Amino acid sequence: MASLSLQLTPMQQPDALQPSTAAASQNTSLVPFNLATNTKLSGCDVVVYPREPSEILLQLENLGDRSLDIKVQIEGNFPLEWCSIHKEPDKQGPYAFDPHAQMSVVLCFNIPEDFFEQEMAVTPNHPMVLDFHSRIHVYYQEQGTGRQFVETGALNLYVRPRSLYLNFIPQLYREVDFIGRFLKIFEQAFEPAVQTMDVLWAYLDPMTAPQALLPFLAHWVAWPLDQRWTLARQRFLIRSAVELYRWRGTRRGLRLYLHLYTDLPLDDHIATEADKHICIEEICGEGFVLGNTCLGQDAMIGGGRPYHFIVRLRPQRPNQIDENLVRHIIEQEKPAFCTYELYVESRVLA
């Protein structure tokens, strides 16, 4: 008569359980396993999901009058590193089991996150195995007599993908394992597009859109991309393109463009133009006209320079400004008939 009783109980109850016939017909033993493990065993059935740990409770009861030395082992046609056996923290290897006592051992299964993406899973000549079978062996020895025994329990392990689409069908169909695996095919095909629609606003904002989408957004607002701009500057310029178009040809538009490139402040709170970090002064003298000019201030021998302006930039750190790029910006933004002068001053205003 057996002195030890064992019972396997899964800690998570599956919604559906129906082993796939394709997997059951494959003999893909990964460790030595002499039993007929290519068919479903009569025992505990457990459904496991990648990235989600699953636990099985092994309950033991000593039915005899002698203490037992217990040792638990598992073997099957799945990688043994998937399973870890959790005993009492202070016990290693065989440990004592008092008469008429009960104890529990936890079997924890962790399926790799990339189980369905592994190279061996997509090999055409080797169909993917989803159903695994194993046995739990509990070796025990009676203290005092030295007699050794073994009790065995069967465990069927079914690896399944999680499917969100099961939430949209009646409960009756959720109990069919094939339907869940079939819906997962459509979920993997359509769910990326559905998730993209949920965050579509981020794809249309130049500040958050993927880099590969920037040329499309730039074309959308007719903004030419220049490789001299950094990625961050391109995002700012595409986002501000419409406002730059609105003020093109004006002092405000040129100052905004230079601000986006140089990071120099706009200084809207400074009333005097000459004190700003981006100073744009227009030459408005009327030339040497008696009665309307003042010598030494706005009088010019030979006449004035109509439609002329002066740009002064006061960078806050060295090498902050590429003068050739600044000239390209000014040439692009100014009216064609205007002339200008550019000065980059090294001093920093207080």
Secondary structure, DSSP 8 states (H G I E B T S, - for coil): --SEEEEEEESS--S-----HHHHT----SS---S-TTS--SSEEEEEBTTB-EEEEEEEEE-SSS-EEEEEEEEESS-GGGEEEE--TT--SSEEE-TT-EEEEEEEE---TTGGGSGGGS-TTS----EEEEEEEEEEEETTT--EEEEEEEEEEEE----GGGGGS-HHHHT-HHHHHHHHHHHHHHHHHHHHHHTHHHHHSTTTS-GGGHHHHHHHTT----TTS-HHHHHHHHHTHHHHHHTTTSHHHHHHHHHHHH-----TT---GGGSSEEEEEE----S-TTT--TTTT--TT---TTEEEEEE--SSTT---HHHHHHHHHHHS-TT-EEEEEE------
